[in-house]
Amino acid sequence: MVLNNESIKNREAWEALGYRLPKFDRDAMVAKTVANPTWLHFGAGNIFKAFQADACQRLLDAGLAETGIIAAERREKKPEANDNLTVKVTLKADGNVEKAVVASIAEKVYLYGNEARLKEIFENPSLQMVTFTITEKGYALYDAKGELLPDIAADLEAGPENAKSYMGKLTALLCARYLKNKAPLAMVSMDNCSHNGDKLKAAITCFAEKWGGDGFNKWISEQVSFPWSMIDKITPGPDASVAAMLKADGLEDGTPFVNAEECEYLVIEDNFPNGRPCLEKAGIYFTDRETVDKVERMKVCTCLNPLHTSLAVYGCLLGFDKIWKEMQDEDLHKLVETIGYKEGLPVVTDPGIIKPQEFIDAVLNTRVPNPFMPDMPQRIATDTSQKLPIRFGETIKAYMASDKLDVNDLKLIPLVYAGWLRYLMAVDDEGNAFEPSPDPLLETAQAYVKDYKLGETPDTTKLEGLLRNASIFGVDLVEAGLADKVCGYFVELTAGPGAVRKTLHKYVNK
């Protein structure tokens, strides 16, 4: 079977194999979208195809929308052979699998190569929103030293006609819309980073202030919105077992697919000056900015992300290759349960639209233990130095600011910090070397532990410079009164082979 527009018209063959197919007239949808687009999305990766594109499809199926999505990517990698269709495979915790053909992408364009078509789309007043899943790095303007990145600096001087950077070309497209009709627009980051709308706005504003006059800047300020959003859905890279399942169904090798968990949350600040699709009828939350912030803090600081990082650090040290397998380990299960319920929940602000207790219940009982999700601790351990301050540092700050809570009562969050120091040694609990996941501060941090060896008592005074780095830990651990505890744990974790397991078991059961 070949996945394309013509093939899915043979509904009986696909539905006999258990695939959910689009219920709308796709040819009519494509024609209307190309002529009068309402939704343009940059970064058509796994989470977009598994979440936002499927949400749009549910509106189309229900007759609540007539247009789909135009997907924009950086550059064309290979000729499109599947008419912009994707198979979505939902891996449910109960063992059931749901398969669907996602067909809401009407057209695919490329930032480098389709400039004329993108300009045409931006100039069309029908366009209501431009959304993004390009990762936090996509909005970066400065390097680690605080200096403008070379391509950004070059674009600022070159002007909109010659822009080559992502944000430069995007601002040039906004400029084209301004010059054409000044129609309002929502620019919506859906990336998994704090206050994402502000990051996008800062990048656009940097170019607009350099290139535009008062009129362009005023239009951006008054007619272009940059809503905040919070997104949560686990979509690991395409797994070989899922590919084999599709092949067994008769699909040809190379059929595009995404595999994802069943749970999903997308909360968006409802600020759309040119209107928007009624995505609330597809399960997406629209609310005010304050509530988005509360939901994000609930997820990132307590109910999911810290638990993932805890499992990533200790999973790598203990030789695990799947997150779900870690949840079958009594020590690791108790580690994240205690961090979530006992150390984290006391400082969570209830956002109202999603209950923290229910959210963390789903994480620990359904989502993370899902044996059909192929997520790996090594993937989640990527960029850990960038994750620690928000995932744990905010909880520590809340304890320090509280009249009722004592920061010294935190036992297992410091154990995760110590575990990361042990991880930096790049030796697992059996004494075997492993390759740490990519991290922009990996070499810098590893310099503090390079002289340590398993079985030798480390001189932890050498760690002070690292432990005082609030940009990594969220707080100065010395001033917070947690440095001694972290160092004490670290000494135990490095006592020799098996020390990680022994130390973990000791403290999660105290």
Sequence and secondary structure as in RCSB ss.txt:
>XXXX:A:sequence
MVLNNESIKNREAWEALGYRLPKFDRDAMVAKTVANPTWLHFGAGNIFKAFQADACQRLLDAGLAETGIIAAERR
EKKPEANDNLTVKVTLKADGNVEKAVVASIAEKVYLYGNEARLKEIFENPSLQMVTFTITEKGYALYDAKGELLP
DIAADLEAGPENAKSYMGKLTALLCARYLKNKAPLAMVSMDNCSHNGDKLKAAITCFAEKWGGDGFNKWISEQVS
FPWSMIDKITPGPDASVAAMLKADGLEDGTPFVNAEECEYLVIEDNFPNGRPCLEKAGIYFTDRETVDKVERMKV
CTCLNPLHTSLAVYGCLLGFDKIWKEMQDEDLHKLVETIGYKEGLPVVTDPGIIKPQEFIDAVLNTRVPNPFMPD
MPQRIATDTSQKLPIRFGETIKAYMASDKLDVNDLKLIPLVYAGWLRYLMAVDDEGNAFEPSPDPLLETAQAYVK
DYKLGETPDTTKLEGLLRNASIFGVDLVEAGLADKVCGYFVELTAGPGAVRKTLHKYVNK
>XXXX:A:secstr
   STTGGG HHHHHHTTEE   S HHHHHHHHHHS  EEEE   HHIIIIIHHHHHHHHHTTS S  EEEEESS
  S   STT EEEEEE TTS EEEEEE  EEEEEETTT HHHHHHHHH TT  EEEE S GGGG  B TTS B H
HHHHHHHH GGG  SHHHHHHHHHHHHHHHT   EEEEE SSSTTHHHHHHHHHHHHHHHH  HHHHHHHHHHEE
   EEEE    S  HHHHHHHHHTT  TT  EEEE S  EEEEE   TT    GGGGT EEE HHHHHHHHHHII
IIISHHHHHHHHHHHHHTT S HHHHTTSHHHHHHHHIIIIIIIGGG    SSS HHHHHHHIIIIITT TT   
 HHHHTTTHHHHHIIIIIHHHHHHHH SS  GGG  HHHHHHHHHHHHTTTB TTS B      TTHHHHHTTTT
T  TTS   GGGGHHHHT HHHHSS HHHHT HHHHHHHHHHHTSSTTHHHHHHHHHHT 
